[in-house]
């Protein structure tokens, strides 16, 4: 197996999950508790990667971070290297592509927290910030774990966005899915089978973790 591609994939998935945990929490909090009438517009944008073809999303990301875009020019001026076909560009694309897999479980978990408990916390003098971390987050832990694990698993199998934005650079942007595709193109089915089986086992273990965590959480705090 191509252990370099495996390392790149797991590094990408880990950083994507961590970034989505940081970025997804405030977005999910706003979606769960905001009463704005136009909230559905934001919800639709967040969920767009679920229905948008990966190649289309990858193309627009590539244009947005390309050398002719303001973001691309600014990044090149600061770093000295272009953002497309780099690990940093691939990470940005992965964060956008996996956004709904983190935000939706987060928001769903926040929405299930009893509003009376939140209001009681405010009545006792706790700020919204302390209420969030001392009350909402602990009661939403199962949903948070689910969102992080799902975004990690989703990143493991990325193909279209990876190919469009990252290309196929060994040790930089070549991931497991790209490696499997190349092995099949080269008619090296034995090697492709080994790598695919490895990815299948990892994906299954990730799903087992999601279901186990949710089951244990709701056993400790059963729903009414």
Buried (B, 14 or more C-beta within 10 A) or exposed (E): BBEEBBEBBBEBBEBBBBBBBEBBBEBBBBBBBEEEEEBEEBBEEBBEBEEEEBEEBBBBBBEBBBEEBEEBBEBBEEEEEBBBBBBBBBBBBBBBBBBBBBBBBBBBBBBEBEEEEBEEBEEEEBEEEEBBEEBBBEBBBBBBBBBBBBBBBBBBBBBBBBBBBBBBBEEBBBBBBBBBBBBBEEEEEEBBEBBBEBBEEBBEEBEEBBEEBBEEBEEEEEEE
